[in-house]
C-alpha cells in the first residue's frame, strides 16, 4: 500500500512539475510574441506614413496609432524591457510626430497643387492677353510705317503705339509681381514641396520670362523710327527687371528649375545684358539727334555720365558767351534751350530719365540752377547809363568849347 501511495505522489509531483514548466514556456512565448507583433505593427505604420500622398490616407493612419497605443498599453513593462533604451511611450510619441510632419507636408502639397492649377489657368489667360497686345502693337507699328496721313494723324498713331508698348510692359510687370508675391511667403521648410508642385506647371515661369526678354531684345534690334521716349521707357523697364531679378532670381530658379538653377539664372542674366546692350546702342544717338533737331548741338556722348557732362558743358559755355557778348542772339539761344529743356526733356522725359538711370534728380536740378545763371547773363544790359554818360561828355565838351571861344572873343 505504501509503495502504491509513493508512486501516486511521485506521478502527481511529476505532473505538477510538467504543468509549471509548460506554463512558464507559454508565458515566455507570449511576451516574445507581444514584442514582435508590436515591432511589426509599428514598422507597418511608419511605412504607411512615409507612403501617404493624400489627406484621406492619413485618417486611417491616425486611427491605427490610437489603436496601437490602446492595445499595447497593458504591456508597457514588457515592451520597455524589449525596446530599452527606448520606451513604449517614446515610440508612440515618435509615431505621432511623424504623422504630424507628414500631415503638414501633404497639406502643403495639396495647397500648392491647387495654386498650380490656378496659376496654369492664369498663365493661359496671360498668354492670350499678351498675344492680343502683341497683335495690337504690331498693327500700330505697321500703320505708323505705312501711314501717308497728316503729321498730326501720324503723331496720334505714334502716341497710341507707345501707349500700347507701355501697357504691355505694365501687364508683364504686374504678372511677374503677382507671381513673386504668390511664392515669396513660402518658407524654407516647404520649398521642397513647392518645387514638386511646380513641376506640374504647363509653362515654367522662368521659361516664360526668358521668352519675354527675348522678345524685348528682338524688338529693340528690329524696330525703326523710335524716339527718345521709346528708348527711355525701355531703359526704365530694363532697370526695373534687373532690380527685380537681382532680388528674386536665385530663389525663383531654385524653385522653378530645380535641375539646372545656376544655368537658368545665367541665361536670364545674359538676356538682360543683351537687352541693355541693344538699348544702349541706340538711346544715345536718339537723344543727340533730338537735341540737334531742336538747334542744340551737344558734345558727343555714349553713356549717362557723358550725356550729363555734355549738357553741363553746353549750358556753362553758353552762359559765359552771354556774359561776354550779351547780344539778342544769346537771348534767343537761351530761350530755345530753356523751352526744349522744360517742356520736352523734363515734362515729357523726366520720369523715364530718372527711372532709366540716365539722369538723377540732383543732376536735373543742377542744370536748372545753371539755367538760372544763364538767364541772368543773357538779359541785355541797359544802355541808358552809357547814353547819359555820352550826353554828359558831349555837354561838357560843348561847354568847354564855348568857354574857350568866349575867352578868345574877349581877348
PLY file of the C-alpha trace (Angstrom):
ply
format ascii 1.0
element vertex 411
property float x
property float y
property float z
element edge 410
property int vertex1
property int vertex2
end_header
0.00 0.00 0.00
2.80 2.39 0.86
4.50 1.61 -2.40
1.35 2.43 -4.32
0.92 5.72 -2.47
4.54 6.68 -3.08
4.18 6.01 -6.78
0.97 8.07 -6.84
2.55 11.09 -5.18
5.60 10.75 -7.38
3.44 10.75 -10.52
1.43 13.69 -9.19
4.59 15.68 -8.47
5.94 14.97 -11.94
2.66 16.05 -13.49
2.69 19.30 -11.48
6.31 19.96 -12.46
5.48 19.44 -16.14
2.48 21.78 -15.84
4.54 24.50 -14.21
7.26 24.19 -16.85
4.72 24.31 -19.67
3.10 27.41 -18.19
6.46 29.15 -17.91
7.34 28.37 -21.52
3.90 29.55 -22.66
4.30 32.82 -20.78
7.76 33.37 -22.25
6.48 32.77 -25.78
3.55 35.16 -25.16
5.89 38.01 -24.12
8.05 37.42 -27.18
5.05 37.39 -29.47
3.81 40.66 -27.98
7.15 42.29 -28.61
7.39 41.02 -32.19
3.83 41.93 -33.04
4.34 45.45 -31.69
7.52 45.92 -33.72
5.84 44.63 -36.87
2.81 46.85 -36.48
4.97 49.85 -35.59
7.09 49.37 -38.74
3.98 48.99 -40.87
2.56 52.27 -39.58
5.88 54.03 -40.20
5.83 52.80 -43.80
2.24 53.91 -44.21
3.14 57.40 -43.02
6.06 57.58 -45.42
4.00 56.40 -48.39
0.92 58.54 -47.75
0.16 61.05 -50.52
-3.33 62.26 -49.61
-5.08 63.65 -46.56
-7.68 60.88 -46.73
-4.98 58.23 -46.24
-3.80 59.93 -43.07
-7.19 59.50 -41.38
-6.77 55.70 -41.27
-3.20 56.06 -40.01
-4.32 58.29 -37.13
-6.81 55.60 -36.07
-4.11 52.89 -36.26
-1.79 54.90 -33.99
-4.57 55.32 -31.43
-5.39 51.59 -31.62
-1.72 50.64 -31.21
-1.39 52.82 -28.13
-4.55 51.41 -26.61
-3.86 47.76 -27.48
-0.37 47.59 -26.01
-0.72 49.96 -23.07
-1.18 46.97 -20.73
2.18 45.55 -21.87
4.24 48.65 -21.17
6.74 46.87 -18.91
7.29 44.02 -21.36
7.81 46.44 -24.28
10.01 48.81 -22.27
12.31 45.88 -21.48
12.46 44.88 -25.13
12.87 48.43 -26.51
15.47 49.67 -23.99
16.89 52.35 -24.03
13.71 53.49 -25.80
10.27 53.12 -24.24
6.82 52.22 -25.44
5.52 55.77 -24.86
8.51 57.24 -26.75
7.71 55.03 -29.75
4.07 56.17 -29.73
5.13 59.82 -29.49
7.56 59.25 -32.38
4.70 57.90 -34.50
2.55 60.88 -33.69
5.40 63.28 -34.54
5.99 61.54 -37.89
2.26 61.62 -38.55
2.03 65.37 -37.82
5.00 66.12 -40.08
3.50 64.05 -42.90
0.12 65.69 -42.39
1.66 69.17 -42.68
3.69 68.17 -45.74
0.73 66.63 -47.56
-1.49 69.59 -46.72
1.17 71.91 -48.15
1.47 69.84 -51.32
-2.28 69.78 -51.81
-2.44 73.54 -51.28
0.39 74.06 -53.73
-1.29 71.81 -56.26
-4.40 73.95 -56.01
-2.28 77.05 -56.53
-0.53 75.45 -59.50
-3.92 74.71 -61.07
-4.88 78.35 -60.55
-1.56 79.54 -61.94
-1.92 77.34 -65.02
-5.27 78.99 -65.68
-3.71 82.42 -65.13
-0.82 81.59 -67.45
-3.27 80.60 -70.14
-5.06 83.91 -69.73
-1.73 85.74 -69.62
-0.63 84.18 -72.92
-3.92 85.17 -74.54
-3.78 88.77 -73.34
-0.11 89.07 -74.27
-0.87 87.79 -77.77
-3.66 90.35 -78.15
-1.32 93.13 -77.03
1.41 91.97 -79.41
-1.03 91.95 -82.32
-2.26 95.44 -81.49
1.31 96.73 -81.15
2.35 95.17 -84.46
-0.72 96.63 -86.15
0.09 100.10 -84.87
3.70 99.73 -85.93
2.68 98.78 -89.48
0.21 101.65 -89.56
2.92 104.01 -88.39
5.38 102.84 -91.04
2.86 102.82 -93.89
0.91 105.93 -92.98
0.70 108.69 -95.56
-1.63 110.78 -93.42
-1.04 114.21 -91.96
1.68 114.87 -89.39
-0.95 115.17 -86.66
-2.53 111.81 -87.51
0.90 110.17 -87.60
1.63 111.73 -84.21
-1.59 110.23 -82.82
-0.66 106.77 -84.13
2.81 107.08 -82.65
1.29 108.05 -79.31
-1.06 105.05 -79.38
1.87 102.84 -80.34
3.94 103.98 -77.34
0.94 103.64 -75.03
0.42 100.09 -76.30
4.03 99.22 -75.52
3.75 100.78 -72.07
0.51 98.89 -71.39
2.21 95.64 -72.38
5.16 96.43 -70.10
2.88 97.18 -67.16
0.96 93.98 -67.79
4.14 91.88 -67.73
5.40 93.65 -64.61
2.12 93.16 -62.74
2.01 89.48 -63.69
5.56 88.84 -62.50
4.96 90.77 -59.29
1.86 88.67 -58.65
3.92 85.55 -59.27
6.56 86.73 -56.84
4.02 87.67 -54.17
2.42 84.25 -54.61
5.56 82.40 -53.62
7.68 84.78 -51.56
5.81 83.75 -48.40
6.89 80.12 -48.77
9.39 79.34 -46.02
12.39 77.01 -46.23
10.50 74.05 -44.75
8.07 73.95 -47.66
10.32 74.88 -50.60
10.76 71.21 -51.46
7.03 70.69 -51.63
6.71 73.83 -53.78
9.34 72.53 -56.20
7.47 69.22 -56.53
4.21 71.00 -57.20
5.82 73.45 -59.65
6.75 70.57 -61.94
3.06 70.37 -62.87
3.12 73.84 -64.46
2.22 73.80 -68.15
4.64 76.69 -68.70
7.61 77.20 -66.42
7.61 80.86 -65.27
11.38 81.03 -65.82
10.95 79.91 -69.44
8.14 82.43 -69.82
10.42 85.18 -68.51
13.16 84.14 -70.96
10.66 84.32 -73.82
9.54 87.83 -72.82
13.12 89.08 -72.50
13.99 87.52 -75.86
11.08 89.39 -77.44
12.33 92.65 -75.91
15.81 92.11 -77.33
14.46 91.32 -80.80
12.12 94.31 -80.72
14.90 96.79 -79.89
17.15 95.34 -82.61
14.46 95.32 -85.30
12.36 98.42 -84.55
12.93 101.57 -86.60
11.97 105.21 -86.23
11.77 105.08 -82.43
12.08 108.29 -80.45
13.97 109.04 -77.21
10.81 108.43 -75.09
10.61 104.89 -76.51
14.22 104.08 -75.64
13.97 105.80 -72.28
10.87 103.74 -71.46
12.73 100.57 -72.45
15.71 101.56 -70.32
13.43 102.23 -67.36
11.76 98.86 -67.93
15.17 97.17 -68.08
16.19 98.87 -64.85
13.07 97.52 -63.16
13.59 93.98 -64.46
17.25 93.98 -63.42
16.49 95.15 -59.90
13.61 92.68 -59.60
15.71 89.78 -60.88
18.65 90.61 -58.60
16.30 90.25 -55.66
14.40 87.09 -56.60
16.29 85.41 -59.45
18.25 82.89 -57.42
15.24 81.80 -55.41
12.93 81.59 -58.42
15.33 79.39 -60.38
15.80 77.10 -57.38
12.03 76.71 -57.13
11.05 76.53 -60.79
14.15 74.97 -62.36
15.49 72.52 -59.82
17.53 70.55 -62.37
19.75 73.44 -63.51
19.08 76.57 -61.41
22.54 78.13 -61.90
22.45 77.72 -65.67
18.89 79.05 -65.84
19.77 82.10 -63.76
22.77 82.82 -66.00
20.61 82.58 -69.13
18.28 85.24 -67.76
21.29 87.38 -66.81
22.61 87.08 -70.37
19.25 88.10 -71.84
19.12 91.13 -69.55
22.65 92.05 -70.65
21.75 91.66 -74.34
18.65 93.79 -73.84
20.68 96.52 -72.14
23.29 96.50 -74.92
20.61 96.74 -77.61
19.06 99.78 -75.90
22.45 101.33 -75.15
23.48 101.13 -78.81
20.55 103.33 -79.82
19.46 105.57 -76.98
22.41 107.98 -77.03
22.15 108.59 -80.75
18.41 109.17 -80.44
18.94 111.71 -77.63
21.69 113.51 -79.55
19.53 113.68 -82.70
16.58 115.05 -80.76
18.66 117.87 -79.24
20.22 118.58 -82.64
16.82 118.76 -84.34
15.92 121.48 -81.84
19.03 123.52 -82.62
21.12 122.28 -79.69
24.45 120.75 -80.65
25.85 118.79 -77.73
29.29 117.20 -77.48
29.37 113.52 -78.40
28.24 111.16 -75.61
27.82 107.38 -75.33
26.80 106.91 -71.71
24.84 108.60 -68.93
27.81 110.41 -67.37
28.95 111.76 -70.73
25.40 112.89 -71.51
25.22 114.92 -68.30
28.68 116.36 -68.87
27.74 117.45 -72.39
24.62 119.18 -71.07
26.60 120.89 -68.33
29.34 122.00 -70.75
26.80 123.38 -73.24
25.00 125.46 -70.61
28.25 126.60 -69.00
29.80 127.73 -72.29
26.58 129.43 -73.41
26.39 131.28 -70.08
29.94 132.55 -70.46
29.28 133.61 -74.06
26.20 135.53 -72.92
28.28 137.34 -70.30
30.93 138.24 -72.86
28.72 139.21 -75.82
25.29 139.99 -74.34
23.50 140.07 -77.70
19.95 139.42 -78.81
21.18 136.18 -80.39
22.31 134.96 -76.96
18.79 135.56 -75.65
17.32 133.52 -78.50
19.74 130.65 -77.84
18.81 130.69 -74.16
15.06 130.77 -74.87
15.37 127.86 -77.33
17.29 125.63 -74.91
15.14 126.60 -71.92
11.92 125.81 -73.79
13.15 122.42 -75.02
14.60 121.54 -71.62
11.49 122.45 -69.61
8.69 121.47 -71.98
10.17 118.32 -73.51
13.13 116.92 -71.57
11.73 117.50 -68.08
7.98 117.48 -68.75
7.84 114.51 -71.15
11.00 112.51 -70.46
11.72 113.34 -66.82
10.35 110.24 -65.12
11.94 107.87 -67.65
15.28 109.70 -67.47
15.42 109.07 -63.74
13.91 105.56 -63.80
16.29 104.54 -66.59
19.38 105.83 -64.72
20.13 108.39 -67.45
19.91 111.46 -65.20
19.36 111.78 -61.47
17.07 114.27 -59.76
20.18 116.06 -58.46
21.64 116.36 -61.96
18.39 117.75 -63.37
18.28 120.26 -60.51
21.91 121.18 -61.27
21.08 122.00 -64.90
18.09 124.06 -63.69
20.38 126.08 -61.42
22.84 126.74 -64.25
19.92 127.81 -66.46
19.03 130.46 -63.88
22.59 131.80 -64.10
22.44 131.71 -67.91
19.14 133.61 -67.84
20.70 136.41 -65.84
23.77 136.53 -68.11
21.64 136.53 -71.27
19.49 139.50 -70.26
20.52 142.54 -72.35
22.36 145.15 -70.31
20.59 148.54 -70.33
22.35 151.25 -72.48
20.69 154.15 -70.67
23.65 154.86 -68.43
26.02 154.79 -71.39
23.81 157.20 -73.32
23.58 159.55 -70.35
27.33 159.37 -69.93
27.94 160.20 -73.60
25.43 163.05 -73.44
27.17 164.34 -70.34
30.54 164.14 -72.05
29.14 165.93 -75.11
27.64 168.66 -72.94
30.91 169.11 -71.09
32.85 169.28 -74.34
30.37 171.79 -75.70
30.72 173.92 -72.59
34.48 173.79 -72.80
34.44 174.85 -76.46
32.01 177.66 -75.72
34.15 178.84 -72.82
37.30 178.86 -74.98
35.51 180.86 -77.70
34.26 183.39 -75.18
37.75 183.97 -73.84
39.09 184.30 -77.36
36.50 186.93 -78.15
37.29 188.91 -75.00
40.96 188.94 -75.86
0 1
1 2
2 3
3 4
4 5
5 6
6 7
7 8
8 9
9 10
10 11
11 12
12 13
13 14
14 15
15 16
16 17
17 18
18 19
19 20
20 21
21 22
22 23
23 24
24 25
25 26
26 27
27 28
28 29
29 30
30 31
31 32
32 33
33 34
34 35
35 36
36 37
37 38
38 39
39 40
40 41
41 42
42 43
43 44
44 45
45 46
46 47
47 48
48 49
49 50
50 51
51 52
52 53
53 54
54 55
55 56
56 57
57 58
58 59
59 60
60 61
61 62
62 63
63 64
64 65
65 66
66 67
67 68
68 69
69 70
70 71
71 72
72 73
73 74
74 75
75 76
76 77
77 78
78 79
79 80
80 81
81 82
82 83
83 84
84 85
85 86
86 87
87 88
88 89
89 90
90 91
91 92
92 93
93 94
94 95
95 96
96 97
97 98
98 99
99 100
100 101
101 102
102 103
103 104
104 105
105 106
106 107
107 108
108 109
109 110
110 111
111 112
112 113
113 114
114 115
115 116
116 117
117 118
118 119
119 120
120 121
121 122
122 123
123 124
124 125
125 126
126 127
127 128
128 129
129 130
130 131
131 132
132 133
133 134
134 135
135 136
136 137
137 138
138 139
139 140
140 141
141 142
142 143
143 144
144 145
145 146
146 147
147 148
148 149
149 150
150 151
151 152
152 153
153 154
154 155
155 156
156 157
157 158
158 159
159 160
160 161
161 162
162 163
163 164
164 165
165 166
166 167
167 168
168 169
169 170
170 171
171 172
172 173
173 174
174 175
175 176
176 177
177 178
178 179
179 180
180 181
181 182
182 183
183 184
184 185
185 186
186 187
187 188
188 189
189 190
190 191
191 192
192 193
193 194
194 195
195 196
196 197
197 198
198 199
199 200
200 201
201 202
202 203
203 204
204 205
205 206
206 207
207 208
208 209
209 210
210 211
211 212
212 213
213 214
214 215
215 216
216 217
217 218
218 219
219 220
220 221
221 222
222 223
223 224
224 225
225 226
226 227
227 228
228 229
229 230
230 231
231 232
232 233
233 234
234 235
235 236
236 237
237 238
238 239
239 240
240 241
241 242
242 243
243 244
244 245
245 246
246 247
247 248
248 249
249 250
250 251
251 252
252 253
253 254
254 255
255 256
256 257
257 258
258 259
259 260
260 261
261 262
262 263
263 264
264 265
265 266
266 267
267 268
268 269
269 270
270 271
271 272
272 273
273 274
274 275
275 276
276 277
277 278
278 279
279 280
280 281
281 282
282 283
283 284
284 285
285 286
286 287
287 288
288 289
289 290
290 291
291 292
292 293
293 294
294 295
295 296
296 297
297 298
298 299
299 300
300 301
301 302
302 303
303 304
304 305
305 306
306 307
307 308
308 309
309 310
310 311
311 312
312 313
313 314
314 315
315 316
316 317
317 318
318 319
319 320
320 321
321 322
322 323
323 324
324 325
325 326
326 327
327 328
328 329
329 330
330 331
331 332
332 333
333 334
334 335
335 336
336 337
337 338
338 339
339 340
340 341
341 342
342 343
343 344
344 345
345 346
346 347
347 348
348 349
349 350
350 351
351 352
352 353
353 354
354 355
355 356
356 357
357 358
358 359
359 360
360 361
361 362
362 363
363 364
364 365
365 366
366 367
367 368
368 369
369 370
370 371
371 372
372 373
373 374
374 375
375 376
376 377
377 378
378 379
379 380
380 381
381 382
382 383
383 384
384 385
385 386
386 387
387 388
388 389
389 390
390 391
391 392
392 393
393 394
394 395
395 396
396 397
397 398
398 399
399 400
400 401
401 402
402 403
403 404
404 405
405 406
406 407
407 408
408 409
409 410
